[in-house]
Amino acid sequence: MQALVFEPVSRLLPDYAHRVTALTGILAATLAHPLAIRWLKRLPSSAPPK
């Protein structure tokens, strides 16, 4: 993902390429976290039955 963002941004905003790439990564992680938690809660439990 970093390469997808860094390449065009480095051409458009060369002074801010690293900042924009880092902020995009943080944004993607922030959005992905709740989705991953929801998905993990739907998985069956691996705990042994009581």
Residue pairs with C-beta under 8 A, 6 or more apart in sequence:
1 24
1 25
1 28
2 21
2 25
5 20
5 21
5 24
5 25
6 17
6 18
6 21
9 16
9 17
9 20
9 21
10 17
13 20
